[in-house]
Amino acid sequence: MAGTIEVLVPGGQANPGPPLGPELGPTPVDVQAVVGEINDQTEAFDGTEVPVTVTYEDDGSFEIEVGVPPTAALIKDEAGFETGSGEPQKEFVADLSIEQVKTIAEQKRPDLLAYDTKNAAKEVVGTCASLGVTIEGEDAREFKAKVDAGEYDDRLAA
């Protein structure tokens, strides 16, 4: 009866209620131990939805694998807003600095196809464009063009 459970939990704030409790209830694991371990491993994400995979064995042992939150969630958390713009080309909801974009790119890089921080940052900037977030006061598309031209190579180096 060993198995795997995949859930999205708020970082550092998992509890034995839904979605974890109902999934873990019929398994041989100690639900409180799983919740405590998830909270320990996700506390750095403080409230941001984090994908978590719990693999358990028949003897009650378990392993927890914590994924990286979606790029949009990291951007919203970093910029401090709840929802993106309904018209992202016209109405902007937040502004990020290059350093904030780089931080998000470094957090997300293991899950991206990018082979370096500069290209990971370009993927983050693409998400910013669809959310209505500007970078250094510029439209995300204009910022990406400048990154492509090499204007920010020194600041986006790994």
C-alpha positions in Angstrom: 0.0 0.0 0.0 3.0 2.3 -0.3 2.2 5.4 -2.3 2.7 9.1 -3.1 0.6 12.1 -2.4 1.1 15.5 -4.2 -0.4 18.6 -2.7 0.0 22.4 -2.7 0.4 23.8 0.8 1.1 27.4 2.1 4.8 27.5 3.0 5.4 27.0 6.8 1.6 26.8 7.4 0.6 23.3 6.6 -2.0 21.7 9.0 -3.7 18.4 9.4 -6.8 19.7 7.7 -7.5 19.7 3.9 -5.7 19.1 1.6 -3.2 17.1 3.7 -5.3 15.4 6.3 -7.9 13.7 4.1 -5.1 12.4 1.8 -2.8 11.2 4.7 -5.6 9.8 7.0 -5.9 6.4 5.4 -2.1 5.9 5.2 0.1 4.4 7.9 2.1 7.6 8.5 1.9 9.9 11.5 0.0 12.9 10.1 1.4 15.3 12.7 5.0 14.2 11.9 4.4 14.8 8.2 2.8 18.2 8.8 5.7 19.2 11.1 8.3 18.1 8.6 6.6 19.9 5.7 6.4 23.1 7.8 10.1 22.9 8.6 11.1 22.4 5.0 8.8 25.1 3.6 9.0 27.9 6.2 11.3 30.0 3.9 8.3 30.3 1.5 6.1 31.8 4.3 2.6 31.5 3.1 3.3 31.1 -0.6 1.8 28.0 -2.2 4.4 25.3 -2.4 4.1 22.0 -4.3 5.0 19.1 -1.9 5.3 15.4 -2.6 5.0 12.9 0.3 6.2 9.4 -0.5 5.2 6.8 2.2 5.9 3.2 2.9 3.7 0.5 4.6 5.8 0.7 7.8 4.8 4.4 8.3 8.1 5.9 7.1 7.9 8.8 4.7 10.0 11.2 2.6 9.0 14.7 1.7 10.1 16.5 -1.5 9.5 20.2 -1.7 9.2 21.8 -5.1 9.6 25.5 -6.1 6.4 27.6 -6.1 5.1 28.8 -9.5 6.9 31.8 -11.0 3.8 33.9 -10.7 3.5 33.2 -7.0 7.2 34.1 -6.4 6.7 37.4 -8.3 3.5 38.2 -6.4 5.2 37.5 -3.1 8.3 39.5 -4.0 6.3 42.5 -5.3 3.6 42.3 -2.6 0.4 42.1 -4.6 -2.4 39.6 -4.8 -3.6 39.4 -8.4 -2.2 40.3 -11.7 -3.6 43.0 -14.0 -6.7 42.4 -16.1 -5.0 44.4 -18.9 -1.2 43.7 -18.5 -0.2 45.9 -21.4 -2.0 48.9 -20.1 -2.5 48.6 -16.3 0.5 47.8 -14.2 0.1 46.4 -10.7 3.7 46.5 -9.4 7.3 47.2 -10.2 10.4 45.0 -9.5 14.0 45.9 -9.4 16.6 44.0 -11.4 17.9 42.5 -8.1 14.4 41.1 -7.3 14.1 39.6 -10.8 17.5 38.0 -10.3 16.5 36.6 -6.9 13.3 35.0 -8.4 15.3 33.6 -11.3 17.8 32.0 -9.0 15.0 30.5 -6.8 13.3 29.2 -9.9 16.3 28.1 -12.0 16.3 24.4 -11.1 12.8 24.1 -12.6 13.5 26.2 -15.7 15.0 25.3 -19.0 17.5 28.2 -18.8 21.1 27.3 -18.6 22.2 30.5 -16.8 20.8 33.3 -14.6 20.4 35.7 -17.5 18.1 33.4 -19.4 16.2 32.4 -16.2 15.6 36.1 -15.6 14.2 36.4 -19.1 11.7 33.7 -18.3 10.7 35.5 -15.1 10.4 38.8 -17.1 8.0 37.0 -19.5 5.8 36.1 -16.6 6.0 39.7 -15.3 4.7 40.8 -18.7 1.6 38.6 -18.4 0.9 39.8 -14.9 1.3 43.5 -15.6 4.5 44.0 -13.6 7.1 46.4 -14.7 10.9 46.1 -14.1 12.8 49.2 -13.1 9.8 51.3 -14.2 9.9 49.8 -17.8 7.4 47.6 -19.5 8.6 44.0 -19.2 8.9 43.6 -23.0 11.2 46.6 -23.3 13.3 45.4 -20.4 13.6 42.0 -22.0 14.8 43.6 -25.3 17.5 45.4 -23.2 18.5 42.2 -21.6 18.8 40.6 -25.0 21.0 43.5 -26.1 23.3 42.8 -23.2 22.6 46.0 -21.2 22.2 44.1 -17.9 24.8 41.3 -18.4 26.9 42.6 -15.5 23.9 42.7 -13.1 22.5 39.3 -14.1 25.7 37.3 -14.0 25.5 34.2 -11.9 
